[in-house]
Amino acid sequence: MHWDDVLDELVRERGPALLRYAYLLTGDAADAQELVQDALVSVLSRRARLREPAAVEAYVRQTVLRTYVDGYRRRRQWLRVRHLVATPDTSAGPADGVDARQDVVAALAGLAPRVRACVVLRYFEDLTVPEIADRLDLATGTVKRYLSDGVRALERVLGPVATEPTEIQLVTPRSAR
């Protein structure tokens, strides 16, 4: 398969899922789009080694995750001065079903970056603790601690949270992606 076809297929077929994944990490649609675009640019530099769509998507997801975790300090600095140049966010549309999603996104925003990344990987990506540890280069005990801290923090905001990935649906069910 030609490289342009692989990238086109990835963006066309998996683009929305990649954006949802990035949105769960960032909590902001514009930041999620930027994160996915940055990851796709990074993939372009690796095209000689990546030919299969599944390998390309896995690389993009890993790049999205690393860029989010590594860029946290820069985002915090921007948040301190953003009010000087940014206009307030506005949202429009039907309110039904949006409140719960906004509550989850707001609760995720209150988590530290690595804790948030662990929660998203566990409950959105359905990864196991060892898989999360491998992705983030952490010890499994550290991942368990982050997940415990994250679930506790989410419960303070959202109420009781189901601990099984199949019982909690942050954005869309895995089968719908």
SULCOR-V235414 format. One record per backbone hydrogen bond with DSSP energy under -1.0 kcal/mol. CO is the residue of the C=O (numbers start at 1). NH is the residue of the N-H. E is the energy in kcal/mol with one decimal. If there is no record, write none. Layout:
co = {CO & CO}
nh = {NH & NH}
e = {E & E}
This chain:
co = {2 & 3 & 4 & 5 & 6 & 7 & 8 & 9 & 10 & 14 & 15 & 16 & 17 & 18 & 19 & 20 & 21 & 22 & 23 & 28 & 29 & 30 & 31 & 32 & 33 & 34 & 35 & 36 & 37 & 38 & 39 & 40 & 43 & 46 & 46 & 52 & 53 & 54 & 55 & 56 & 57 & 58 & 59 & 60 & 61 & 62 & 63 & 64 & 65 & 66 & 67 & 71 & 72 & 73 & 74 & 75 & 76 & 78 & 81 & 82 & 82 & 95 & 95 & 98 & 99 & 100 & 101 & 102 & 103 & 104 & 105 & 108 & 112 & 113 & 114 & 115 & 116 & 117 & 118 & 119 & 120 & 120 & 121 & 128 & 129 & 130 & 131 & 132 & 133 & 139 & 140 & 141 & 142 & 143 & 144 & 145 & 146 & 147 & 148 & 149 & 150 & 151 & 152 & 153 & 154 & 155 & 164 & 173 & 174}
nh = {6 & 7 & 8 & 9 & 10 & 11 & 12 & 13 & 14 & 18 & 19 & 20 & 21 & 22 & 23 & 24 & 25 & 26 & 27 & 32 & 33 & 34 & 35 & 36 & 37 & 38 & 39 & 40 & 41 & 42 & 43 & 44 & 46 & 49 & 50 & 56 & 57 & 58 & 59 & 60 & 61 & 62 & 63 & 64 & 65 & 66 & 67 & 68 & 69 & 70 & 71 & 75 & 76 & 77 & 78 & 79 & 80 & 82 & 84 & 85 & 86 & 98 & 99 & 102 & 103 & 104 & 105 & 106 & 107 & 108 & 109 & 111 & 116 & 117 & 118 & 119 & 120 & 121 & 122 & 123 & 124 & 125 & 127 & 132 & 133 & 134 & 135 & 136 & 138 & 143 & 144 & 145 & 146 & 147 & 148 & 149 & 150 & 151 & 152 & 153 & 154 & 155 & 156 & 157 & 158 & 159 & 167 & 176 & 177}
e = {-2.0 & -2.5 & -2.5 & -2.6 & -2.4 & -2.5 & -2.6 & -2.9 & -2.3 & -2.5 & -2.5 & -2.3 & -2.2 & -2.4 & -2.5 & -2.2 & -1.3 & -2.7 & -3.3 & -2.4 & -2.4 & -2.3 & -2.6 & -2.4 & -2.5 & -2.7 & -2.0 & -2.5 & -2.3 & -2.0 & -2.0 & -1.6 & -1.6 & -1.7 & -1.3 & -2.3 & -2.7 & -2.3 & -2.1 & -2.6 & -2.9 & -2.3 & -2.5 & -2.7 & -2.4 & -2.6 & -2.7 & -2.2 & -2.5 & -2.9 & -2.0 & -2.1 & -2.3 & -2.0 & -2.2 & -2.4 & -1.3 & -2.1 & -1.8 & -1.8 & -2.9 & -1.4 & -1.1 & -2.9 & -2.5 & -2.1 & -2.5 & -2.8 & -2.5 & -2.8 & -2.0 & -1.8 & -3.2 & -2.7 & -2.4 & -2.4 & -2.7 & -2.6 & -2.3 & -2.9 & -2.2 & -1.7 & -2.3 & -2.4 & -2.7 & -2.2 & -2.4 & -2.5 & -2.4 & -2.0 & -2.6 & -2.1 & -2.7 & -2.8 & -2.5 & -3.0 & -2.8 & -2.8 & -2.3 & -2.4 & -2.6 & -2.6 & -1.7 & -1.0 & -3.8 & -1.8 & -1.7 & -1.4 & -1.1}
